[in-house]
Amino acid sequence: MDMEFWISLVAIFFLLVASAFFSASETGLTGASRARLHTLAQAGNRRAALVNAIREKKDRMIGTLLLGNNAVNILASALATNILIKMFGDFGVLYATGLMTVVILIFSEVMPKTYALYHADKVAMAVSPVLRVLIAVFSPVSHIVTVIVDRTLRVFGTDVRAEPDVDNTDELRGIIDLHHGEEEAKQEQKAMLRSILDLADVWVEEIMTHRNAVQTIDLDQPLEQIVQEILDSQYTRIPVWSGTPDNIVGVIHAKALLRELQNAGGTLKGVDVAKLASEPWYIPDSTTLFDQLQAFRQRREHFALVVDEYGTLMGVVTLEDILEEIVGKIDDEHDITVAGVRKQPNGSYMIDGTVTIRDLNREFNWNLPSEHYATLAGLVLYEAQKLPEPGQVFNFHGFRFDIVRRQRNQVTLIRVTPPKDGEEVT
């Protein structure tokens, strides 16, 4: 074999290597994590910053990669065809087509792209310096190609330059769901991150303490009784009323009372609870948790009274309630983890009707919907479309609900049996 054969063979080898480079670069640059590269760039990684700069001009990047890849593949195929025609005559075209298809497919496409697919960030940063030079060299040709592509697409009514209407929240939710780690820690982290994204979509009425469960104090009773109720309470802030329970005249802070008692020398003489109470802060039930969190921060307050559109008191919400939506239940010496829930030996749960769906979903990683109701009793009433009787059984969303107790028109106790592991929840 003459020198021309060996030169062509070496040239084909290097052209295949170049083809593999372009293929790996394409997969690496398009598949690299934008979030991770942004973090690395912020930390001072120059390669990551270069990758971000290259990807900002996607048309030039894609144009250069495809132009280079096609050029080397065609040239390698042409050289192989020339060699095989000299060796086998006209059948050399057929042999060259089959041989180069297999070689290019395996060694210049599938293999480098597979590697780059699993090491996208690493490959992208490795090829970025070389690719920057190639983009500059091929810039005139890739620009012409880009213009032709853009104008052709516009003929069909597509403008690739238009800014897409992208909701990054959905992307964040997807990243959160793909989060890996130790099972227990992973579930807690996912719950916290999802809760942060949900703050703008959840109303305070969904997490508030209902008025039936709110402790209030009657200012018209003897002072000794008022002070005793405040000192016996597990809460530091308590609404006080006069005349009727709906006439909230203020919110008393236990620390303010203790300070006043200290100033009075430990006696009740001269203590006026009504003057110690701060002015009540009313908020509408349609306020989102995000807005309310900002309002708490701006006003430097921790407690608000929730009213409906008619001004009727519905309940109270605190800063702790909102923080618990993010970090989970914050237990102290007076709290019970998911109060109103008792696990049974058979795997079911005895749950009070007033327990909220959000607390159940967070605690047990369930996926019960809560669009039209806030509590477990509300879910049963909504799905059953009637007031159920004790002993009735319902099956919703893959769960079994046994009505255990009802008082008047209120479902007070429900046995919930979740689907077993492996069963599909619909």
NORHUKA-V613382 format. One line per field, one symbol per residue. ss: DSSP state (@ for helix, = for strand, . for the rest). A space follows every 50 residues. Layout:
ss: ???
//
This chain:
ss: ..@@@@@@@@@@@@@@@@@@@@@@@@@@@@@..@@@@@@@@@...@@@@@ @@@@@@.@@@@@@@@@@@@@@@@@@@@@@@@@@@@@@@..@@@@@@@@@@ @@@@@@@@@@@@@@@@@@.@@@@@@@@@@@@@@@@@@@@@@@@@@@@@@@ @@@@@............@@@@@@@@@@.....@@@@@@@@@@@@@@@@@@ @.=@@@..==@@@..===....@@@@@@@@@@....=====......=== ===@@@@@@@@@@.........@@@@.=...===...=@@@@@@@@@@@. ..=====.....======@@@@@@@@@.............===.....== ==...=@@@@@@@@..........=@@@@@@@@@........====..== =======..========.........
//
